[in-house]
Amino acid sequence: MKAWFSDSGQRVEVFIPSRRWFRPLMGRCCQACTPRSWDGFYHTRLSSLGFRSATWVTEEDTRYRGWLVRRICCVLAVGSWKVLTNTPGDLLERVCSNKRVQDVAASQACGCRGDSKFQQQCKEKVLGILAGIQAPLCLPMLRLCCWALLRFLSCLFFSVQLHRGQLDMVLRAVRRKPGVPLVFLSTHKSQLDGLLLSFLLFSQGLGVPRVTVGNLTCSPRLRALLGCLGAVFLPTRVEQALSDQDGELPVAVLASYVEEVLRSRQPLVVFLEEPSAPWHLSGPARAWLAPLYRAVRDGAVPDILLVPVGIAYDRTPDRFCRDGAEPSAQPLGLRACLWAACRALCRCFGCARVDLAQPFSLQEFVAKSLICQSSMGKPLEELLPTILGMLSSQPDYSRADGPEHRMTTSSEAEEEMMVTKLGLHALSDAIACSAVTAVGITSALLLHKHRKLSPLFPQCVRLSQLMADFAWLLEETLLRQHDVSFSGQLRALVLHSLAMLRAHLTLYHLAPLGDVLVVVKDSAETQWELSCHSTQIVPIFASEAVGACAIRALLLELLPFVGEAPCPSSITFSEDELHHKILTLLQLLPPSLLGLKPCQPLDCQSQDILDKLTLCGLLEAEEEGERYLCDVSSRRCRTPHWTNLDFSDSDTDSDDNHCKRCFRICEPKDSPGFLLFFCHLLSPVLATYVRAVAFLEQHSWPQPEAMCARALQQFLAEENGLEHPMWSLVLSTLQSFKNIGVLKERPSPSGPLLHLTQPFCSSEGRRKLRAFLEQFMQL
């Protein structure tokens, strides 16, 4: 593949061994939600097309040849890139003539639609709002900035990798549906992502996209420059449209503008999350997805091709929004950006990788979702009785719990449900297609596998052992159909990742052994950094991690009865017990946190987790005639399954007439410590939940959710010793507490407020909640 830094600091060509490691082509769309797209936009030969670095430009990328061309090939290549489409010149007239815009303007002007003065005022308002959303492309400035960005990215990264097969898959989809616009739904790791994606799509022949800007506050000069390059901004008060009448006109103008962008077939890039809050569908993303859904629903465009995009960095290039709790009071200016770029050139950020998932049809997704919605079953049982130790009836695990599955009656509620479902589904696809970096694998091993065993000894591991664990985790990642963003010799890859983390590690050469001792610095900042990098592998092993935590909870329940067992294989669990614990944890954790698809019911996810635990060797089905030291399963007689089937018309429960499967815990010989490693993957999330229980007692209720989130972040910062804890964990905690009934949102004249429910106002209720959470956490 491409060059890497060795331990001597020189560029060396290294290649990955082809013994048994094969790169999968990731990013297949959901077969259940979009079956026609799943079959239509994919070909098996795409996986063999290989990679290319988007920043590596030669004379072959131009129409000319010669020694002079080799010296100015970057200028010639940028000058030859085609701007396929642009904003129509009569955009203002089209937006003003939009029926929804006219209706909203007329309602605000007391019905004076035919008045010429009203039309002029309406046009001025629309012009002001439209100027705040977008600006016409400036082609000379665009090509100049693309050339500067090409040189900047070449200095910033070793390479910016792009899979040729993924690019060809998108181009094939565009050729098959020539009149359908493209919308790229991307993860968001850095504020550089917008410029990076705009550069990549422009250079690969997909045109100049319109790139949405989220919560980043920009100065007027920076906003004008980004607008000339294709950036689009949300109008002010767009999120207050439902409660504020003055916000209805900006929303109507935004919807009309998006329709015109789609009609002109300009590519649109929407970021689904914020850099400081991964795995969470952001408010600006919902605001941009809503007009896309309305455009297809109302027939403004026949269809839209959606392409999930995953972005991965060895090291994130910026820290503009690290705290995430509230935006900076001072807008980000052009001078600050130039100074940040100059400082970034003095640092090493490794490699970057952009993955394009399989396109899917929005029209097909909406139609399939409406059909699935009409056939939904009963909701899952709430976790509240389980937490408080109350008896409850047998739950009906027929579907996933969440707002997207509730039956709605109004069009606004249906739109909100579809937008949420679309955003979560696209975010899951984008996370699934994102490649894993070498830094992510090394950070996960240092944080979760080689943990600090005693306060008296530092957290350390030998380089030889770290290399063996790296190869093991790499193979497990590839076996689960996830790609990695690197290639090379094993030692060079591990040393490269250690070099990226050198600020948090200390290396000692062990002369007698000829090895290197890697010592992790004992600081909260180090734990925060390793945790941020290791989140890349959580969606890959999320199913196994949930299953391992469920096994730990069952083992914890058995300790008072069996004492010390000789070995874990002495204990068996029934299938029902495992399903119950797995479903409990799936209800507790948000699906986006685990990278799970929202369209899959929880009972199917639970069965899938149980199958994966058996496949990876952590569980083994009990054979007939065996007896174990502690068998917590029901010991029914072992009779053939079919002898207990009742074909009569009476409503009988066949599950009570045959034996359930039983499983025993196993330790794979080639993967020691597998179970503990999976348990540790969810420890940062569950530990945050446990700490938040104390927060419930120390703060007054009710309070707005935004204020509650900032207070919780401050509380966690004081406990962890961090200046800014991970904002995504704060949002996950509040979301989970609302889902399980600890917090409840109720309307008020000043806006919705979070209330602490009655069972958890007492210390006994909070103690039970803490015990419920700690059963899944590996200390």
C-alpha positions in Angstrom: 0.0 0.0 0.0 1.5 3.3 1.0 4.6 4.4 3.0 4.7 4.5 6.8 7.1 5.9 9.3 9.4 3.3 10.8 11.0 3.6 14.2 13.9 5.5 12.6 11.6 8.2 11.2 12.4 7.3 7.5 9.7 6.6 4.9 9.8 2.9 4.0 7.6 0.8 1.7 5.9 -2.0 3.7 3.2 -4.5 2.7 0.7 -6.5 4.6 1.2 -10.3 4.5 -1.4 -12.0 2.3 -1.3 -15.3 4.3 -4.9 -15.2 5.5 -5.9 -11.6 5.9 -8.3 -10.3 3.2 -9.9 -6.9 2.9 -13.7 -7.0 2.8 -15.6 -4.4 0.7 -17.7 -2.8 3.4 -20.8 -0.6 3.2 -23.6 -2.8 1.9 -26.9 -1.2 2.4 -29.7 -2.7 4.5 -31.3 -5.7 2.7 -34.4 -5.5 4.8 -35.1 -1.8 4.3 -33.8 -1.4 0.7 -33.7 -4.7 -1.1 -33.8 -3.3 -4.6 -30.8 -1.0 -3.9 -29.0 -3.9 -2.2 -29.2 -5.9 -5.5 -28.8 -3.0 -8.0 -25.7 -1.0 -7.0 -23.2 -3.7 -6.2 -20.8 -5.9 -8.1 -18.3 -8.5 -6.7 -15.5 -7.2 -8.9 -15.5 -3.8 -7.0 -13.5 -5.2 -4.1 -10.5 -5.9 -6.3 -10.0 -2.4 -7.6 -7.7 -1.3 -4.8 -6.9 2.1 -3.3 -5.6 5.4 -4.4 -4.4 8.4 -2.5 -6.4 11.5 -3.4 -3.5 13.8 -2.7 -1.1 12.0 -5.0 -1.4 13.9 -8.3 0.9 13.1 -11.3 1.0 14.0 -15.0 -1.3 11.0 -15.6 -4.1 13.0 -14.0 -3.8 15.7 -16.7 -4.1 15.7 -20.5 -0.5 16.7 -21.0 2.9 15.0 -20.7 6.5 16.3 -20.3 9.0 17.5 -17.7 7.2 20.9 -17.3 3.9 19.1 -16.8 5.4 17.0 -14.0 6.3 20.2 -12.1 2.9 22.0 -12.5 0.7 18.9 -12.6 -1.2 20.0 -9.5 -2.2 23.3 -11.1 -3.2 21.6 -14.4 -5.2 18.9 -12.6 -7.2 21.3 -10.5 -7.9 23.4 -13.6 -9.3 20.5 -15.4 -11.8 19.4 -12.7 -15.3 19.9 -14.0 -18.1 21.8 -12.2 -21.0 19.7 -13.4 -23.9 21.8 -12.0 -24.4 25.1 -10.2 -27.2 27.0 -8.4 -29.8 28.3 -10.9 -29.5 32.1 -11.6 -33.2 32.6 -10.8 -33.0 31.0 -7.4 -34.6 33.9 -5.6 -37.6 33.9 -7.9 -38.1 30.2 -7.6 -38.0 30.3 -3.8 -40.3 33.3 -3.6 -42.8 31.5 -5.9 -42.8 28.4 -3.7 -46.3 27.8 -2.4 -45.2 27.0 1.2 -43.1 30.2 1.4 -46.0 32.3 0.1 -48.4 30.7 2.6 -46.1 31.3 5.6 -45.4 34.8 4.5 -49.1 35.5 4.0 -50.0 34.2 7.4 -47.5 36.5 9.0 -48.8 39.5 7.0 -52.5 38.8 7.9 -53.4 37.5 4.5 -52.3 40.5 2.3 -51.0 38.2 -0.4 -52.0 40.3 -3.4 -50.6 43.6 -2.1 -47.5 44.8 -4.1 -46.0 46.2 -0.9 -46.4 42.8 0.8 -44.7 41.0 -2.1 -41.7 43.4 -1.9 -41.4 42.9 1.8 -41.7 39.1 1.4 -39.0 39.2 -1.3 -36.7 41.2 0.9 -37.2 38.8 3.8 -36.6 35.7 1.6 -33.5 37.4 0.1 -32.0 38.0 3.6 -32.7 34.4 4.7 -31.4 33.0 1.4 -28.2 35.0 1.7 -27.6 33.6 5.2 -28.1 30.0 3.8 -25.9 30.0 0.7 -23.8 32.1 -1.7 -23.1 31.6 -5.4 -20.0 29.6 -6.2 -16.9 31.6 -7.1 -15.0 29.3 -9.5 -11.6 31.1 -9.5 -11.6 31.1 -5.7 -12.8 27.5 -5.6 -9.9 26.3 -7.8 -7.4 28.3 -6.0 -8.5 27.0 -2.6 -8.6 23.4 -4.0 -4.9 23.8 -5.1 -4.0 25.1 -1.7 -5.9 22.4 0.0 -4.2 19.7 -2.1 -0.8 21.0 -1.0 -2.0 21.3 2.6 -3.4 17.8 2.8 -0.2 16.4 1.3 1.8 18.0 4.1 -0.7 17.1 6.8 -1.2 13.4 6.0 0.9 10.6 4.6 -2.0 9.8 2.4 -5.7 10.3 2.0 -7.0 6.9 1.0 -10.0 6.3 -1.2 -11.2 2.9 -2.4 -11.6 2.7 -6.2 -14.3 0.1 -5.9 -16.4 2.3 -3.6 -16.0 5.2 -6.0 -16.9 3.1 -9.0 -20.0 1.8 -7.1 -21.3 5.4 -6.6 -20.5 6.3 -10.2 -22.4 3.2 -11.5 -25.4 4.2 -9.4 -25.3 7.7 -10.9 -25.2 6.3 -14.4 -28.1 3.9 -13.7 -30.3 6.8 -12.4 -29.1 9.8 -14.4 -31.8 12.2 -13.2 -31.6 11.4 -9.5 -29.6 13.7 -7.1 -26.9 12.5 -4.8 -26.8 13.2 -1.1 -23.8 12.1 1.0 -24.6 11.4 4.7 -21.3 11.5 6.6 -19.9 10.9 10.0 -18.1 14.0 11.5 -14.7 13.6 13.1 -13.1 17.0 12.5 -14.0 20.5 11.3 -11.7 19.7 8.3 -14.2 17.1 7.1 -16.2 19.6 5.1 -13.3 20.8 3.1 -11.9 17.2 2.7 -15.1 15.8 1.3 -15.7 18.8 -1.0 -12.1 18.3 -2.3 -12.5 14.6 -2.8 -15.9 14.7 -4.6 -14.7 17.6 -6.9 -11.5 15.8 -7.8 -13.2 12.4 -8.5 -15.6 13.8 -11.0 -18.8 14.0 -8.9 -19.0 17.8 -9.1 -18.8 20.6 -6.4 -21.1 19.6 -3.5 -23.0 21.8 -1.2 -21.6 21.0 2.3 -23.7 21.7 5.4 -22.2 23.4 8.4 -23.5 22.4 11.8 -23.1 24.2 15.1 -19.8 25.9 14.3 -20.1 29.6 14.7 -18.1 31.5 12.0 -17.2 35.1 11.6 -18.7 37.0 8.6 -15.4 36.8 6.6 -15.0 33.1 7.2 -18.7 32.5 6.4 -18.4 34.4 3.2 -15.3 32.4 2.1 -16.9 29.1 2.9 -20.1 30.2 1.1 -18.1 30.8 -2.1 -16.6 27.3 -1.8 -20.0 25.6 -1.5 -20.9 25.7 2.2 -24.5 26.1 3.3 -25.7 27.2 6.7 -28.9 26.7 8.7 -30.9 29.9 9.0 -31.4 31.4 12.4 -34.2 30.1 14.6 -34.8 27.1 12.3 -35.0 24.7 15.3 -37.7 26.9 16.9 -40.1 26.7 14.1 -42.7 24.6 15.9 -42.9 26.9 18.9 -42.0 30.3 17.3 -44.1 31.7 14.5 -41.2 33.9 13.3 -39.2 30.7 12.7 -41.7 29.3 10.2 -40.5 31.4 7.3 -36.8 30.4 7.6 -37.8 26.7 7.6 -40.0 27.2 4.5 -37.2 29.0 2.7 -34.7 26.3 3.7 -37.1 23.6 2.4 -37.6 25.4 -0.9 -33.8 25.9 -1.3 -33.1 22.2 -0.7 -35.7 21.4 -3.3 -34.0 23.7 -5.9 -30.6 22.2 -5.0 -32.0 18.7 -5.6 -33.7 19.7 -8.9 -30.4 21.1 -10.2 -28.7 17.8 -9.2 -26.0 19.4 -7.1 -24.5 16.9 -4.7 -25.3 17.7 -1.1 -23.2 16.6 2.0 -25.0 16.4 5.3 -23.0 15.6 8.5 -25.0 13.3 10.8 -23.1 14.0 14.0 -21.0 16.6 15.7 -17.2 16.0 16.2 -17.6 16.3 19.9 -20.6 13.9 20.1 -20.1 10.8 17.9 -22.8 8.2 17.6 -25.6 10.8 18.2 -27.8 12.2 15.5 -27.3 16.0 15.8 -30.0 18.7 15.7 -28.6 20.3 12.5 -28.7 16.9 10.8 -32.4 16.5 11.6 -33.0 20.0 10.2 -31.3 19.1 6.9 -32.8 15.6 6.6 -36.4 16.9 7.1 -36.4 18.8 3.7 -35.0 15.8 1.9 -37.9 13.6 3.2 -40.5 16.3 2.3 -39.0 16.7 -1.2 -39.6 13.0 -1.9 -42.9 12.8 -0.1 -44.4 15.8 -1.9 -43.0 14.8 -5.3 -40.6 17.7 -5.7 -38.0 15.2 -6.9 -38.8 11.6 -8.0 -36.1 10.1 -5.8 -32.8 10.7 -3.9 -29.7 8.5 -3.8 -28.3 8.5 -0.3 -24.6 7.6 0.2 -23.4 7.0 3.8 -19.8 8.2 4.2 -17.3 7.1 6.9 -14.2 9.1 7.8 -11.2 7.9 9.8 -8.0 9.6 11.0 -5.0 8.3 12.7 -5.1 11.5 14.7 -7.9 14.1 14.5 -6.5 17.3 13.0 -8.4 19.8 15.2 -9.8 20.3 18.7 -12.2 23.2 17.9 -15.2 21.6 19.6 -13.6 19.3 22.2 -15.9 20.2 25.1 -19.1 20.3 22.9 -21.3 21.4 25.8 -21.7 24.9 24.5 -20.3 26.8 21.6 -17.6 29.4 22.0 -18.8 32.9 22.7 -16.4 34.2 20.1 -17.0 33.1 16.5 -14.3 31.2 14.7 -12.4 33.7 12.5 -10.4 33.4 9.3 -7.2 34.4 11.1 -7.7 31.7 13.8 -8.2 29.1 11.0 -4.9 30.2 9.3 -3.0 30.1 12.6 -4.4 26.6 13.3 -3.4 25.4 9.9 0.1 26.7 10.4 0.4 24.9 13.7 -1.0 21.7 12.2 1.8 21.6 9.6 4.3 21.2 12.4 2.6 18.0 13.6 2.2 14.5 12.3 -1.4 13.2 11.8 -0.7 9.9 10.1 -3.1 8.8 7.4 -6.8 9.6 6.6 -9.3 7.3 5.0 -12.7 8.1 3.4 -15.2 5.2 2.7 -18.3 5.4 0.6 -21.0 3.0 1.4 -23.5 1.5 -1.1 -26.1 4.1 -2.3 -29.7 3.4 -1.5 -33.0 5.0 -2.6 -34.8 7.3 -0.2 -38.1 6.6 -1.9 -37.6 2.8 -1.4 -36.6 3.4 2.2 -39.6 5.5 3.0 -42.1 3.1 1.4 -40.5 0.0 3.1 -40.5 1.8 6.5 -44.2 2.7 6.2 -45.1 -0.9 5.4 -43.0 -2.2 8.4 -44.6 0.4 10.7 -48.1 -0.8 9.9 -47.1 -4.3 11.0 -45.5 -3.5 14.3 -46.4 -5.5 17.4 -46.6 -4.6 21.1 -43.9 -2.6 22.8 -41.2 -4.1 25.0 -41.6 -4.2 28.7 -40.1 -1.3 30.5 -37.0 -1.7 32.6 -38.4 0.1 35.6 -39.9 -2.9 37.3 -36.6 -4.8 36.7 -34.5 -2.1 38.3 -36.8 -1.7 41.3 -37.0 -5.5 41.8 -40.7 -5.7 41.0 -42.4 -8.8 39.5 -43.5 -8.3 35.9 -45.2 -10.5 33.3 -43.3 -12.1 30.5 -42.3 -9.4 28.0 -43.2 -9.5 24.3 -39.9 -8.8 22.4 -41.5 -8.3 19.1 -39.9 -5.0 18.1 -37.3 -2.4 19.1 -38.4 0.3 21.5 -37.9 3.8 20.4 -39.7 6.9 19.1 -39.4 5.7 15.6 -41.7 2.7 16.3 -44.6 4.5 18.0 -47.8 4.8 16.1 -48.5 8.4 15.1 -51.6 10.2 14.0 -50.4 13.6 12.8 -48.2 14.3 9.8 -45.7 16.2 11.9 -45.2 13.2 14.2 -44.9 10.9 11.2 -42.3 13.2 9.6 -40.3 13.4 12.8 -40.4 9.6 13.1 -39.2 9.1 9.5 -36.5 11.7 9.8 -35.2 10.1 13.0 -35.3 6.6 11.6 -33.5 7.7 8.4 -30.8 9.6 10.3 -30.1 6.7 12.7 -30.1 4.2 9.9 -27.7 6.2 7.8 -25.5 6.9 10.8 -25.4 3.2 11.5 -24.4 2.5 7.9 -21.7 5.2 8.0 -20.2 3.9 11.2 -20.2 0.4 9.8 -18.3 1.4 6.7 -15.7 3.4 8.5 -12.2 1.8 8.5 -10.4 1.1 11.7 -7.0 2.8 12.2 -3.9 1.2 13.7 -4.0 3.9 16.5 -7.6 2.7 17.3 -6.5 -0.9 17.7 -3.4 -0.1 19.8 -5.4 2.3 22.0 -8.1 -0.4 22.6 -5.4 -2.9 23.6 -3.7 -0.6 26.0 -7.0 0.6 27.6 -9.0 -2.6 27.7 -6.7 -5.6 27.5 -3.5 -4.5 29.3 -5.2 -2.6 32.2 -3.5 -1.5 35.4 -3.7 -4.4 37.8 -2.5 -2.6 40.9 -2.0 1.1 42.0 1.6 0.2 43.0 2.6 -0.8 39.5 2.4 1.2 36.3 0.3 0.1 33.3 2.7 -1.5 30.9 3.2 -4.2 28.3 6.1 -5.6 26.3 6.2 -4.6 22.6 6.4 -8.3 21.5 3.2 -9.0 23.4 1.5 -5.9 22.0 2.4 -7.0 18.5 0.9 -10.4 19.1 -2.3 -8.9 20.5 -2.4 -6.4 17.6 -2.3 -9.2 15.1 -5.0 -11.1 17.0 -7.4 -8.1 17.1 -6.7 -7.2 13.5 -7.7 -10.7 12.4 -10.9 -10.6 14.6 -11.7 -7.2 13.0 -11.3 -8.5 9.4 -13.3 -11.7 10.2 -16.2 -9.5 11.2 -16.2 -7.9 7.7 -14.7 -4.5 8.8 -11.8 -3.0 6.9 -8.7 -1.3 8.3 -7.1 1.9 7.1 -3.5 0.6 7.0 -1.2 -1.9 5.6 2.4 -2.8 6.3 4.7 -5.0 8.4 3.4 -5.7 11.8 6.3 -4.2 13.7 6.2 -1.0 11.6 2.4 -0.7 12.2 2.6 -1.0 15.9 5.5 1.4 16.1 3.6 3.9 13.9 0.6 3.8 16.3 2.9 4.2 19.3 4.4 7.2 17.6 1.0 8.8 17.2 0.4 8.2 20.9 3.9 9.2 22.1 2.6 12.1 24.2 0.9 9.6 26.5 3.4 6.8 26.5 7.0 6.1 27.7 9.2 3.5 26.0 12.0 1.7 27.7 14.5 -0.5 25.9 15.0 -3.9 27.6 18.6 -4.7 26.6 18.8 -8.2 28.1 15.6 -9.3 26.3 15.9 -7.3 23.2 12.4 -6.0 23.7 10.7 -2.7 24.4 8.6 -1.9 27.4 5.6 0.3 26.7 4.5 2.2 29.8 1.2 4.1 29.7 1.3 7.4 31.7 -1.0 7.5 34.7 -3.2 10.5 34.0 -6.8 11.3 33.3 -5.8 13.0 30.0 -4.1 9.7 28.8 -7.2 7.7 29.6 -9.4 10.3 27.8 -7.2 10.1 24.7 -7.0 6.3 24.6 -10.8 6.2 25.1 -11.4 8.5 22.2 -9.3 6.4 19.8 -10.6 3.1 21.1 -14.2 4.0 20.3 -13.5 2.9 16.7 -13.7 -0.8 17.6 -16.8 -0.6 19.8 -19.3 -0.9 17.0 -17.3 -3.9 15.6 -17.5 -5.9 18.8 -20.6 -4.3 20.2 -22.6 -7.6 20.0 -19.9 -9.6 21.8 -19.4 -6.8 24.4 -23.2 -6.8 25.2 -23.1 -10.6 25.5 -20.0 -10.7 27.7 -21.5 -8.1 30.1 -24.7 -10.2 30.2 -22.6 -13.3 31.1 -20.9 -11.3 33.8 -24.2 -10.2 35.3 -25.4 -13.8 35.4 -22.1 -14.9 37.1 -22.5 -12.2 39.7 -26.0 -13.5 40.5 -24.6 -17.0 41.1 -21.7 -16.0 43.4 -23.8 -16.0 46.6 -25.0 -19.6 45.9 -22.0 -21.4 44.4 -19.1 -19.6 46.0 -15.9 -20.2 44.2 -16.3 -22.5 41.2 -13.3 -24.5 40.0 -13.6 -23.1 36.4 -16.1 -21.1 34.3 -16.8 -24.2 32.2 -18.5 -25.7 35.3 -21.4 -23.3 34.9 -24.2 -23.5 32.4 -26.9 -21.0 31.6 -30.2 -21.5 29.9 -31.0 -19.7 26.7 -33.9 -17.8 28.4 -31.6 -16.4 31.1 -29.0 -15.2 28.5 -31.7 -13.7 26.3 -33.2 -11.9 29.3 -29.9 -10.3 30.3 -29.0 -9.4 26.8 -32.3 -7.8 26.1 -32.1 -5.8 29.4 -28.7 -4.4 28.3 -30.0 -3.6 24.8 -32.9 -1.7 26.3 -30.5 0.3 28.5 -28.0 1.4 25.9 -28.9 3.5 22.9 -28.7 1.6 19.5 -26.5 4.3 17.9 -24.0 3.8 20.7 -23.6 0.2 19.7 -23.7 0.8 16.0 -26.8 -1.4 15.7 -29.4 -0.9 12.9 -32.6 0.6 14.3 -34.7 -1.5 11.9 -33.8 -4.8 13.5 -36.1 -5.8 16.5 -34.4 -6.4 19.8 -35.3 -10.0 20.0 -33.5 -10.6 16.6 -30.5 -8.6 17.9 -30.5 -10.7 21.0 -30.5 -14.0 19.1 -27.7 -12.6 16.8 -25.6 -11.7 19.8 -26.1 -15.3 21.2 -25.1 -16.8 17.9 -21.9 -14.6 17.7 -20.9 -15.6 21.2 -21.2 -19.2 20.2 -19.3 -18.6 16.9 -16.4 -16.9 18.6 -16.1 -19.6 21.1 -17.2 -17.9 24.3 -20.2 -20.1 24.6 -20.6 -23.7 23.8 -23.9 -25.5 23.5 -24.4 -28.2 26.2 -24.3 -31.8 24.9 -26.9 -34.3 26.0 -26.0 -36.4 29.0 -23.5 -34.0 30.4 -23.8 -32.6 33.9 -22.0 -29.6 35.3 -21.1 -28.3 38.8 -23.7 -25.5 38.6 -26.5 -25.9 36.2 -28.8 -22.9 36.6 -31.0 -24.0 33.7 -34.3 -25.8 34.1 -33.7 -29.6 34.1 -36.5 -30.9 32.0 -36.5 -34.3 30.5 -34.7 -34.5 27.2 -37.3 -35.7 24.7 -37.3 -35.1 20.9 -38.6 -31.7 20.0 -41.2 -32.8 17.6 -42.9 -35.2 20.1 -44.3 -32.3 22.1 -45.8 -30.4 19.1 -49.6 -29.9 19.4 -51.4 -29.6 16.1 -54.8 -29.0 17.7 -56.6 -25.7 17.5 -56.1 -25.0 21.2 -53.7 -22.2 22.1 -50.8 -24.0 23.8 -47.4 -22.8 24.7 -45.0 -25.3 23.1 -42.0 -23.6 24.8 -43.1 -25.2 28.1 -43.2 -28.7 26.6 -39.6 -29.1 25.3 -36.2 -28.4 26.8 -34.5 -25.1 26.2 -30.9 -25.0 25.0 -28.2 -24.6 27.5 -24.7 -23.0 27.1 -21.5 -23.2 29.1 -18.7 -20.6 29.2 -15.6 -21.4 27.3 -12.2 -19.8 26.9 -10.9 -20.0 23.3 -7.4 -21.4 23.3 -6.1 -18.9 20.7 -7.8 -15.9 22.3 -7.0 -15.8 26.1 -8.8 -13.1 28.0 -11.4 -12.7 25.3 -14.3 -12.5 27.7 -12.7 -9.8 30.0 -11.7 -7.8 26.9 -15.2 -7.6 25.7 -16.5 -6.7 29.1 -14.1 -3.8 29.3 -15.2 -2.4 26.0 -18.4 -1.0 27.5 -16.8 0.0 30.9 -16.4 3.7 30.0 -20.1 4.0 29.1 -21.4 2.0 32.1 -19.0 3.8 34.5 -20.4 7.1 33.3 -24.0 5.8 34.0 -23.0 4.8 37.5 -21.4 8.1 38.3 -24.5 9.9 37.0 -26.6 8.2 39.7 -24.8 10.4 42.3 -25.6 13.4 40.0 -29.3 12.7 40.4 -29.1 13.3 44.1 -26.9 16.4 44.1 -28.9 18.5 41.6 -32.3 20.1 41.8 -35.2 19.1 39.6 -36.8 19.9 37.2 -34.4 21.6 34.8 -34.0 22.0 31.0 -32.2 19.2 29.2 -29.4 21.5 27.9 -28.7 22.9 31.4 -28.8 19.4 32.8 -26.3 18.1 30.2 -23.9 20.9 31.0 -24.3 20.3 34.8 -23.7 16.6 34.3 -20.5 17.3 32.2 -19.2 19.6 34.9 -20.0 16.9 37.6 -18.1 14.2 35.6 -15.2 16.6 35.0 -14.8 17.1 38.8 -14.9 13.4 39.4 -12.6 12.3 36.6 -10.1 15.2 36.8 -10.7 16.1 33.2 -11.3 19.6 31.9 -13.9 18.3 29.4 -15.2 14.8 29.6 -16.6 13.1 26.4 -19.7 14.9 25.4 -21.1 11.8 23.7 -21.1 9.9 27.0 -23.1 12.8 28.6 -25.7 12.6 25.9 -25.9 8.8 26.1 -26.5 9.0 29.8 -29.4 11.4 29.6 -30.9 9.5 26.7 -30.7 6.1 28.5 -32.1 7.6 31.7 -35.0 8.9 29.8 -35.6 5.7 27.9 -35.7 3.5 31.1 -37.9 5.9 33.0 -35.4 7.5 35.4 -36.0 11.0 33.9 -39.1 12.1 32.2 -39.6 15.1 29.9 -42.6 17.2 30.5 -43.8 20.4 28.7 -43.8 23.8 30.5 -44.4 27.4 29.4 -40.7 28.0 29.2 -40.0 24.8 27.3 -39.7 21.1 28.0 -38.2 20.2 31.4 -36.6 17.0 32.7 -38.1 15.7 35.9 -36.7 13.0 38.2 -39.4 10.3 38.5 -40.8 9.4 41.9 -39.1 6.0 42.4 -35.6 7.6 42.2 -36.3 10.6 44.4 -35.4 8.3 47.4 -32.0 7.0 48.2 -33.3 3.4 48.1 -34.4 3.8 44.5 -31.0 5.3 43.5 -29.2 2.5 45.3 -31.2 -0.1 43.3 -30.4 1.8 40.1 -26.7 1.8 40.9 -26.8 -1.9 41.7 -28.6 -2.6 38.4 -26.0 -0.8 36.4 -22.9 -2.2 38.2 -23.9 -5.8 37.5 -22.9 -5.3 33.9 -19.6 -3.4 34.6 -16.3 -5.1 34.8 -14.3 -3.3 37.5 
